[in-house]
Amino acid sequence: MHMSIERREGASPLARTERLHEWSEEALRRFAVAAAGDRDVERLWLLCEAYVTLHGKAGVETSKHTYRAYRRGVVELVSLWQGVPLLRPGRDAGRMYVQRLRAGERESVVVPGTAPTPKASPEVPSGRGRRPRRGPLAPATIELRIAAARMLYAALRWANATEADPFRDIGALRRATREEDVMGGKVYTEGEIVDMLAHAKDLEERTIVLLGAHGGLRVSEMLSLRWDEIDLAGRQLLVRAGKGRKDGLVGLTPKLHEALRAAEREMLVEVHRSTVLHLRSQYGVYRRLQRLCLRAEVRFRGVHGLRHAAGTRLYQQTGDLGQVQDHLRHATLDMARRYARSDRRALKRSLADWT
């Protein structure tokens, strides 16, 4: 039965959902029961994908990143829950799963349909896709795994395959460290940004650094940025359908404006293309930035660390959380407060003056 809606190249989540939606309630229930009994990740994901598409908050506008994150969460749950019947999980099975993630008792998980990443040096991985991380997961990642597990069981209940809800009473994880200390390890300093720009081997790398560290763009926003969304004369760019599917204007700093103008000239000379970056995958950006950090002798803090650097620098310069919120396009002021709490150097300077 499941072969009629298998994941085919080019098929959209909506198209697969429409095929599944044509089934009777009993056919859907049998499909879900069989998928759970066989621990068949492909069929379980088809069920989850349909549930998210039909009942998720964003519906058909759910991002590819969200689908990938949920899919990986389903894969990891099935992989780590060996011996646990999915339709009848035992008492505290959900809590035991969460504690295993927190303790780091997890194997390398490869999502079906993707090739394992070849062994590589610790500095720069090779091959396609990120290497699975070992050890305990970050609290935010664990919460994402819990969300995926909740979604799986919501889909199974929707299909009338079970009444189980093993993750219902599991709340947000209490962080063992203060947010400001965690943030401090994720932010590139101004000096490190200068070093990275000095060691950029081409305009692509320079543009990536400045879009993040000056423009505050997320990696998905960098990749989707098009030339018709940039107003060089008005010194601003438009981020379309950013996080939360919201549009937002971003002002250009002089360096970012200069880099985009140079990139535009280069694009017009080489070959006309609609997107600003040549790179077309998040991992491609990740690897380019990682290699740049290696050349510049800067500790790699991820692509999102560039956005954190923009927020931290703007708050240190202005002391105005409203400006941070506007520039980074946060939905609430509370989301911008982390940059006020992460300014540990200012606190040390203040305490040093005490007599």
N, C-alpha and C positions, 0 to 999 in steps of 0.2 A: 504493500500500500504506500509506504513512504517514498518509493521510487518516483511516484508521480509528482512530488514536490521537492525532489533533491536539489541541493544547491548547485545550480548551473551557472556557468560563466555568463555574466551580463544580466542575470535575473535579479530583480530588486526585491527587498524585503516585502514590499506591498504585493508584488506579483505572487510570491510564495504564500503570503498570508491569504490572498484571495483564493488560491487553490485549496488551501486547508479549510477555509471558511465555508466552502461548498459541501463539506462532509456533514453527515448527520451527527447528532450529539453522541450516539452510541459508537459510531465509527471513530470520532475524535477521542472518546474515552478509551477504546481498545488500543488506539495508536499510542496514547500516553502511557497506558499500563504496560504495553509491550516495550516501549522505549525505556521506561524506568526499570523494568525487570531485567532487560538485557544490558542495562547501563550503557546504552547506545548514545554517546554524546551528540552525534550528528542529529538524530531524531529529537533528542531532548532540546537541542538548540533551535530546531525548526519550530517546536512548540513554544519556546520562550520568545523567539523572534516575533511570532504571530501575536503573542500576548502583549508584548511591549508595543508593537505597531498598533494594535487595536485599543489597548487600555492604558498605555503609558501616557504620562503627562504631555510629552512632545509628539506622540503619535508618529506619523510618517516623517516628521521633521527631526526625529531622533538622529543624532549625529553618528557617523561611522565610528568615531572614537568610543561613544557610549556602547554601541553594539559590540565592538571588540572587547571592551572592558567586561561587559556582562558575559560574553562568550567565554573569555578566559576564566572568569569566576566559576562558571558552570563546570568547565573542564577540571579546574583545581579541586572543586568539591567532590566530583565523582572519583577523581584520582586518589584523594586522601581518605575518602570514606569507604575503603575496601572493607567488605564484610558487613556494612551497614545497609539494610534494605531501604531503598530510597522512598518507597511508599509507606513504610512503617518504621521510621527511625526511632531508636530507643530513647529512653529518658535522658535528658541533658546531652543528646547527641550534637545539637547545635552548639552548645557551650563548649563541649570538648573539642569540636572543630576549630573554634575561635582560639582556644588556649593553645592548640597545636600550632596555629599560625603565629601566635605571639611568641611561642618558645622556639620557633624556627624548625620544627619537625615537619619539613615538607620536601618532597622530591622535586627534581627538575621537571617542570610540566611543559610539554610541547602541544600547542593547539593543533588539532587535526587539520590537515590541509596546508600546513606550513612546514618547511624543512627545518630540522634542528640546526642551530648555528654552529659552524665549525669551531674547533678549539682555536683560541687566538691569544695574543699577548694580553696581559692585564691592562696595558695602557690603552690600546686601540683594538676593539674586537673586529673580526673580519666576518664575512658572510652576510646573509640577509637576515634581518631581525635581531632583536636584542637577546643576549644570553640570559637564561633564567637566573635570577638572583638567588643566592643561598642565604640561609640564616633568617632571623626574625624579620617580619615585614613591618613597615612603618604603620602607625595607627591609621593614617588616612587610607592606605592601601587595604588594610584589614577591613575597614568600614566599607570600602568598595566591594570586597569579597562578600561581606555580609549582605550588602544590597543585592548582589547577584544571586546569592542563595535564597533570599526572600523572594526575588523575582521568579526563580525556578519553582518554588513551592506555590506561589500565586498562580503560575501557569498550570501546574498540575491540578490545583483545586479548580481552576477555571474549566479544565477538561473533565472534571468529576472523577479523576483518577485516585484522589486521596483527600482526606480531611486534615492531614498533618500540617503543622506550622511550626517547625522546630526552631525557627529564628525569631519568632514573634516577640519574645520578651527580652531580647538582647538589645541593649541600648548602645549609645555612643561610648566609645572607649575613653576611659580617663587617661589623659596623657601623663606619662611618668616624668616628663621634663617640661620646663616652661616654654611656651611658644616663642618667646623672644630669643631664648638660647638656641632653639631649633632653627629659627629664621636666620640667626647670625651665621650658621654654617652653610646657608643656601645662597648667600648674597655675594656677588663679586664686588670688590672694592673699586673705587674710582681709579686707583693706580693700576689694578689688574685690567680694567677695561682699556686704559691707555696702552698697556703692554700688548693686549690682544689686537688692538687696531694697528699697532706698529708692526706686528708679525703677520698680519693678514696677507696671504699670498695673492689674493685677487679681489676684485670688487664684490664678488658674491659673498665672500667671508666678511668683508667690511660691512656690507649691507645687513647681513644677519645680525652681527653684533649691535649695530646701531638701531635696527628695528626693535630689538629686544631691550637694550640698555638705555636708549633714549626715547623710543616710541612706546615701550612697554607692551609690545605685541606678544601674544602667545604664539607658540610654534605653528598651530593650525591656522592662525590669522596671518602669519608671514606667508605660508604656502598658498593661501587663497587670495592674497592681495593682488589686485589687477591694476594695470596702468591707468585705466579709466576711473579708478577710485582715488587717484592721487592728484591733488591740485597744487602744483609747484608754485604757481603765482600766488595763491592764497596761503601757502605754507601750511597745508594740512592734508590729511588723508582720511578716507572713510573706511572703517572696518565694518563689513557687512556680515550680519548673522554671526556675531561673535558668541561668547558664552551666553547661554540663555536665549540664543537666536535673536540677539539685539544688535542694532546698528549703533555706531558711535564714531564721533570725530576725534582725531588725534592731531595735536599741533606738532609741527616739525621743528626740531632744534636746528641750528645752523649746520652742524656736522651731518645730521641725517638728511637735511635738505640738499646739501652738497653731494652726498653719496647717491641719493636718488636721481639727482640731475645727471650725474656721471653715468649711472646705470642706464638711464633713459637714452642718453647719447649712444652708449655701447649697444643697446638693444636695437636702435634704429639702424646702426651701421651693420651689425652682424645679421640679424634676422628678426623680423617683427614677431613678437609673441605677446600674448595677453597678460601673462603673469609676470610679476617682478622678479621672482627667483627662478633660476634654472632648475633647481632641485624640486622634486615632486613628492617626496615622502618625508614624514617626520623623522624617521631614522636616518635619512640622508643628511638632514640638518644636524641631528644629534652627533653623527660621526664627524662631520666637517668641523663643528665647534670643538669636539673632543680633541681632534688633531691639532687645531689651532691652539688650544690651551697647552698641549704638549710642547709645541714649538715655543710658545711664549713663556713656558715654565710657570704656568698659572694652574692652581688646583681646579680641576674640572668640577663644576657644581651644577651641571645640567643646563639645558636650554632655558628652562623657566627661571634659573638664577639671574638671567639678564633682566627679566621683568621685575624681579625682586630688587635688583640694583637700581632700576629706574624709580621705583616707589621709595626706596630708602634714601636715595640722593635728593629727590624732590622734597621729602619731608625734612631732611636735615637742612636743606636750603631755605625752606619757607616756614616750617613749623605749622603748616596749614593742611590738616587732613582732608579738607574739602577739595583742595587742589589735587591731592593724591588720588582721591576718589574719582574726580573728573578725568584725570589723565589716564588712569588705569581702567576706567569704565567699570568700577565696582558697583554692584547693585545697592549696597548699603554702606554707610560710613563705618560700621563695625568691621567690615572686611578690610578697610584701610588702616585700622588701628594697629595692626601687627607691625606696621613700619614705624610707628611711634614707640612701640615696646621693644623693637629690635635695635634701637640706637643705644647700645651698651657703652660705646665709647664716650658719649656725652655724659652718661651717668658717672663713669669713672672720673672724668674731668671735674665734674661737680663735686664729687666726694673728696677729690684730692685737695680742694680748697678749704676743707673744713679744718678748723684749728681747735 
